[in-house]
């Protein structure tokens, strides 16, 4: 079972917990958690589909851009 499948399985478990919950606040919490697992699964799927782009994005976040007006020149 891949990591993406695991995230989706966890989302399904959260939905089952929401169905079993008596309290509306608990149901909402479980459904929000399920939605987070689904979003994470979708993110992983996109990252696996475009591994070169995902690596470049991470690099750009940590590298200062010379066009950034807030960047000071030493």
N, C-alpha and C positions, 0 to 999 in steps of 0.2 A: 504494500500500500504506500503510495507516494504521499509527500507532505501535503499536497493540494487536496488529495482525497481525505486525509486526516482532518484538515480544516473543515471540509464540508460535512464530515461525519460529526464533528463537534457541534457544528451549527444545527444539524438535525437533532442532536441530543438536547440542545438548548430549547429547540422548538417543542420537543416532547416534555421538557420540564415546564415550559410555559403553559402547555395544555393541562398539565397536572396541578398547576398552582391554583390555589383558591383565591389568593389576594391579587387584586388588579395591579398593584405596584410590583409585586413579584413577577407577574406575567409580563409586564412592560420591561422589567429588567432582563428577564430571560430572552425576550425577543430582541432587545437591543444588543445583547451579547451574541445572539445568533447572527444578527446582521453584521456585527463586527467580524465574526468568523468567515462569513461569506465574502465580505470585502477583502479580507486578508487572502482568501483563496483566489479571488480574482486578481489581486495584486501579484501573487506568486505566479499565476498562470501567465500574466503579461510579462513578468520578468524572465520567466523561462522561455517565452517565445522570442524575446529580443535580448539575449544576454549581453551583446556588445553595447547596446544602447543603455541598459541598466547600469553597467559599469561606468560608462561615460557620465551618466547623470550623477552618480555618487561622487565622482572625481570633481565635477564642476561645483558641487555644493561646498567642497572644502578648499577649492582653489580660488583665490581672489581674481576677479575679472578686471583687467586693466581699464575697461570702460566704466567701472563703478565710480561714480562721483564721490562717494564717501571714502574711497580708498585714498590714503595719504601717501605721498611720494617722499621717500627718504633721501 
